[in-house]
Amino acid sequence: MTTSQQGKLFFSFLRINLLGFDGGPSAMHLVHQKAVKRHAWLKNEVFSNVLRRLAAGLEDNDRSPMESHPSRQERPMRQPPR
């Protein structure tokens, strides 16, 4: 990723965070507009799949979306170094 692309990515998400007053759900439309339609960083199918996975993870109140992902459940927790 070039410096120019990194700058576009940074300022796109900075703008989304400034305009998304109600948090994540209200910002999803802005993310879709920037990432899928304007810059074509993601395909619509990929964006929809990510949202679907996040929604499925949020239904499980005891875990975050990443903890409920199947790849996380297969691996045991690492012990902290002593």
Secondary structure, DSSP 8 states (H G I E B T S, - for coil): --HHHHHHHHHHHHHHHHH-TT-HHHHHHHHHIIIIIIS-SS-HHHHHHHHHHHHHHHHSTTS-TTTTSHHHHHS-------
